[in-house]
Amino acid sequence: MLSTILYKTIFKDLAILLLRVFTGVLLIHHGFEKLNDINNFADAFVRPLHLPFPVTLSYIAAASEILGSWSLIIGLGTRLGASAILGTMSVAIYHALITSGFNIYLLELLALYFSSAISIIFLGPGRFSADYLINEFFINKLIQVDIKSEKKIIARLKPLKKNINLNKSKKSKVFEFPFSSFLSS
């Protein structure tokens, strides 16, 4: 009884929801600030890294922060949005280290966004997300319907072909890559 209280609660999913929403809401304005003066951002942050096409990369950074933030807030394509944010924060941390050294005042916010994005990638979107609803109510329902119709077909064919073994056995996967589905809960 104690284990069901401790492990079957919604607190984990609520914590993931709070992490997703607060990260998205607090980060989205950084993307809009980049769009307000894209050339200034390109001059200050992209050109010192000697990367090609600084204005284009600035637009990509702004788009990844805006679209990634909306993805986290809504919970749709959550791991993909968090991956976009993780990429942008990785470049931002690299820029801060190259230009200012190990300056904790510049790195602390970047490190918090970086750790939030990687935590969301590892934990998934949680139950309170559009990803979970899509996975639970559409994909799982289609799989169940497909299995039921397959069993009906097999039941009809069994009397006709007694010599053929139509029982399908599920192959157990020894190892499954943890990021194989962006719509997993």
C-alpha positions in Angstrom: 0.0 0.0 0.0 2.8 2.4 0.8 4.5 1.7 -2.5 1.4 2.6 -4.4 1.1 5.9 -2.6 4.7 6.7 -3.2 5.1 5.5 -6.8 1.6 6.0 -8.4 1.2 9.7 -7.6 1.0 12.4 -10.1 3.7 14.5 -8.5 6.4 13.3 -11.0 4.2 14.4 -13.9 3.3 17.6 -12.1 7.0 18.3 -11.6 7.8 17.7 -15.2 4.9 20.0 -16.2 6.3 22.8 -14.0 9.8 22.3 -15.4 8.5 22.3 -19.0 6.3 25.4 -18.6 8.6 27.5 -16.6 11.6 26.7 -18.8 9.5 27.6 -21.9 7.9 30.7 -20.5 11.2 32.1 -19.2 13.2 31.3 -22.3 10.8 32.5 -25.0 11.6 36.1 -24.5 15.3 35.5 -25.3 14.3 34.4 -28.8 12.1 37.4 -29.3 15.0 39.7 -28.1 17.2 38.2 -30.8 14.6 38.9 -33.5 14.3 42.5 -32.4 17.8 43.3 -33.5 19.1 40.3 -35.3 22.2 42.0 -36.8 23.3 43.2 -33.3 23.0 39.6 -32.0 24.9 38.3 -35.0 27.7 40.8 -34.4 27.9 40.3 -30.7 27.5 36.5 -30.4 27.9 34.7 -33.7 30.7 36.5 -35.5 33.2 36.2 -32.6 32.9 32.4 -33.0 33.9 32.8 -36.7 30.9 30.7 -37.8 29.7 31.1 -41.4 26.4 32.9 -42.2 26.1 34.7 -38.9 22.7 36.3 -39.6 21.2 33.0 -40.7 22.5 31.2 -37.7 21.1 34.0 -35.5 17.6 33.4 -37.0 18.0 29.7 -36.4 19.0 30.4 -32.7 16.0 32.7 -32.3 13.6 30.2 -34.0 14.9 27.3 -31.8 14.3 29.3 -28.7 10.8 30.4 -29.7 9.6 27.2 -31.2 11.3 25.1 -28.6 9.8 27.1 -25.9 6.3 26.7 -27.4 7.0 23.0 -27.7 7.8 22.8 -24.0 4.8 24.9 -22.9 2.3 22.9 -25.0 4.0 19.6 -24.6 3.9 18.8 -28.3 7.1 17.5 -29.8 8.6 18.1 -26.4 11.8 16.2 -26.8 12.4 17.7 -30.2 11.9 21.2 -28.8 14.1 20.5 -25.8 16.8 19.2 -28.2 16.7 22.5 -30.2 17.0 24.4 -26.9 19.9 22.2 -25.8 21.7 22.9 -29.1 21.3 26.6 -28.7 22.4 26.6 -25.1 25.5 24.4 -26.0 26.6 27.1 -28.4 25.8 29.9 -26.0 27.9 28.2 -23.2 30.7 27.7 -25.7 30.5 31.4 -26.6 30.5 32.4 -22.9 33.6 30.3 -22.2 35.5 31.5 -25.2 34.8 35.2 -24.8 34.7 35.5 -21.0 36.3 32.4 -19.5 34.7 30.7 -16.6 32.4 33.6 -15.5 29.7 32.2 -13.3 27.5 35.2 -13.8 27.3 34.5 -17.5 27.2 30.8 -17.2 24.6 30.3 -14.5 21.5 31.1 -16.6 22.8 29.2 -19.6 23.6 26.2 -17.4 20.1 26.2 -15.9 18.5 26.2 -19.4 20.9 23.5 -20.5 20.1 21.3 -17.5 16.4 21.9 -17.9 16.5 20.9 -21.6 18.5 17.8 -21.0 16.3 16.8 -18.0 13.2 17.1 -20.2 14.8 15.0 -22.9 15.6 12.3 -20.4 12.3 12.4 -18.5 10.0 12.9 -21.4 6.9 15.1 -21.5 5.0 13.5 -18.7 1.2 12.9 -18.6 0.2 16.5 -18.7 1.3 17.1 -22.3 -0.1 16.9 -25.9 2.5 14.2 -26.6 1.0 11.9 -23.9 -2.5 12.5 -25.2 -1.5 11.7 -28.8 0.4 8.6 -27.7 -2.3 7.3 -25.3 -5.5 8.0 -27.2 -4.5 7.8 -30.8 -1.4 5.6 -31.3 -2.2 3.1 -28.6 -5.9 2.8 -29.7 -4.8 2.2 -33.3 -2.4 -0.5 -32.2 -5.2 -2.2 -30.1 -7.6 -2.1 -33.0 -5.0 -3.5 -35.3 -4.2 -6.4 -32.9 -8.0 -7.2 -32.6 -8.5 -7.3 -36.3 -5.3 -9.4 -36.8 -6.7 -11.9 -34.2 -10.0 -12.1 -36.1 -8.2 -12.8 -39.4 -6.0 -15.5 -37.8 -9.1 -17.1 -36.3 -10.8 -17.2 -39.7 -7.7 -18.7 -41.5 -6.9 -21.4 -38.9 -9.5 -23.8 -40.0 -8.5 -23.4 -43.6 -4.7 -24.0 -43.1 -4.0 -26.3 -40.3 -0.5 -27.0 -41.3 0.7 -23.4 -41.2 1.6 -22.0 -37.8 0.1 -18.5 -37.7 0.8 -17.7 -34.1 3.1 -14.8 -34.0 5.4 -14.5 -31.1 6.6 -11.2 -29.8 10.3 -10.8 -30.0 11.6 -9.3 -26.8 14.1 -6.5 -27.3 17.3 -6.9 -25.4 18.1 -3.2 -25.8 15.9 -0.4 -27.0 17.4 3.0 -27.7 15.9 5.4 -25.1 15.1 8.2 -27.7 13.5 6.0 -30.3 10.2 7.8 -30.0 9.7 11.5 -29.4 6.1 10.8 -28.5 6.8 8.5 -25.5 5.7 9.3 -22.1 
